[in-house]
Amino acid sequence: MADTERDQQFLEYVIKALVDKPEGVKIERTVDEMGVLLRLSVDKDDMGKVIGRSGATAKAIRTILRVVGMKNDARVNLKIDEPEGGMRSQQGGPIDMGDPEDVGTMADVEPKERTAHIRQEKSLDDVLDSLK
């Protein structure tokens, strides 16, 4: 492989070491005026391993890819493709929050009602009796 494709070779090595199904790893490399774009596809069952908790693994991989790119005078970016049947595709789009016109404000509620769920009408004696 040429020096300019070391980023792709590195990414393939790291990802195949992380996943349970290395045969499902596919990397597409494109070069344009913005730099190098590596598009990564993995099996849907391995997506969590590639992304990591709160995206930590993906962020670390992107950071190292940038260092590899700098060594070869290139800007390297990673795009992780969502597999078919993944969590996002199963959710079916944005969540319907209802009609914003139907939402009331606290100004619509009487002051006594606002705090009714916070304070209960119990005396100190009632509370002490319940602790016995």
C-alpha positions in Angstrom: 0.0 0.0 0.0 1.2 3.5 -0.8 2.1 6.0 2.0 -1.1 7.9 1.3 -3.3 4.9 2.1 -1.7 4.2 5.5 -4.6 5.8 7.2 -7.0 3.3 5.6 -4.7 0.4 6.5 -4.4 1.6 10.1 -8.2 2.0 10.5 -8.8 -1.4 9.1 -6.3 -3.0 11.5 -7.8 -1.2 14.6 -11.5 -1.8 13.7 -11.0 -5.5 12.9 -9.2 -6.0 16.2 -12.2 -4.4 18.0 -15.2 -6.1 16.4 -16.5 -9.7 16.7 -17.3 -9.9 12.9 -14.2 -8.6 11.1 -15.6 -9.8 7.8 -18.3 -7.1 8.1 -15.8 -4.3 8.1 -15.8 -2.1 5.0 -13.8 1.0 4.5 -14.2 3.4 1.6 -11.5 6.1 1.1 -12.1 9.3 -0.9 -9.8 12.2 -1.4 -11.0 15.7 -2.3 -9.9 19.3 -1.7 -11.0 19.0 2.0 -8.7 16.0 2.6 -9.2 12.3 3.1 -12.6 10.9 4.1 -12.8 7.3 5.4 -16.3 5.9 5.5 -16.5 3.0 7.8 -19.3 0.3 7.8 -19.5 -2.5 10.3 -22.0 -5.1 11.2 -24.9 -3.7 13.3 -24.0 -6.0 16.2 -20.5 -4.4 16.4 -21.6 -0.8 16.2 -21.5 -0.3 20.0 -17.9 -1.5 20.1 -16.8 0.9 17.5 -18.7 3.9 18.9 -17.9 3.1 22.6 -19.6 4.6 25.7 -20.7 8.2 24.9 -18.6 8.0 21.7 -15.3 7.7 23.5 -13.9 4.9 21.2 -14.9 6.7 18.0 -13.4 9.9 19.3 -10.1 8.2 20.1 -9.9 6.6 16.7 -10.6 9.9 15.0 -7.8 11.6 17.0 -5.3 8.9 16.1 -6.4 9.1 12.5 -5.7 12.8 12.5 -2.2 12.2 13.8 -1.6 9.5 11.1 -2.9 12.1 8.5 -0.6 14.8 9.8 2.4 12.5 9.4 1.4 12.2 5.8 0.5 15.9 5.3 -3.2 15.1 5.0 -6.4 15.9 6.8 -8.2 12.7 7.7 -11.8 12.5 8.7 -13.9 9.4 9.7 -17.5 8.9 9.0 -19.2 5.9 10.6 -22.1 4.7 8.5 -25.3 3.5 10.4 -26.0 -0.1 9.4 -29.4 -1.2 8.2 -31.5 -2.4 11.1 -29.5 -0.4 13.6 -31.0 1.5 16.6 -31.5 4.8 14.7 -33.2 3.2 11.7 -35.5 1.2 14.0 -36.6 4.4 15.8 -38.2 5.7 12.6 -37.2 9.3 12.9 -37.8 12.1 15.3 -40.0 11.6 18.4 -43.4 13.3 18.1 -43.7 15.7 21.0 -47.3 16.7 20.3 -48.7 20.0 19.3 -46.8 22.9 20.9 -50.0 24.9 21.1 -51.5 22.3 23.5 -48.7 22.9 26.1 -49.8 25.0 29.1 -47.6 27.2 31.2 -47.2 27.5 35.0 -49.1 30.8 34.7 -52.2 28.8 33.8 -52.1 27.0 37.2 -53.2 28.5 40.5 -50.3 29.1 42.9 -51.7 26.6 45.5 -51.9 23.9 42.8 -48.2 24.5 41.7 -46.9 23.3 45.1 -49.5 20.8 45.9 -47.3 17.9 44.7 -44.4 19.2 46.7 -45.9 19.8 50.1 -48.4 17.4 51.6 -50.9 18.5 54.2 -49.3 16.6 57.1 -48.5 18.0 60.5 -45.3 17.3 62.4 -47.2 14.8 64.6 -48.4 12.9 61.6 -44.9 12.6 60.3 -43.5 11.5 63.7 -46.3 8.9 64.0 -45.5 7.4 60.6 -41.9 6.9 61.7 -42.8 4.8 64.7 
